[in-house]
Amino acid sequence: MNCVPAIVAALLLAACGESASSVSVNALVDDPARLKAIRQHCKSDRANADEVVCRAAAEAFRRRFFAGTGGPDEYRTLADLPPIPPSFDEPIARDAP
């Protein structure tokens, strides 16, 4: 009978651990392709997406952004690059003839 409280405490502590479906923020920071896929899934289907995974993806994106690691090496092909806004192609009024 003396070991019952210890067993109950051990079971409660074991239940408080991370779930198996959670994603490590550090793993997402190191894998930009997986981060992009998870962010896209969270953006397109937020109601059915796992909230813990979406929060981990947001935190990983924030860390990459502020660390400066989300740079040119992240884009593998020209199709991955974001489109150039049309305002960059227009001449400035003072340069026009």
Secondary structure as UniProt FT lines:
FT   TURN            2..3
FT   HELIX           4..15
FT   TURN            20..21
FT   HELIX           25..30
FT   HELIX           32..44
FT   TURN            46..48
FT   HELIX           51..67
FT   HELIX           72..74
FT   HELIX           78..80
FT   HELIX           86..88
FT   HELIX           93..95
//
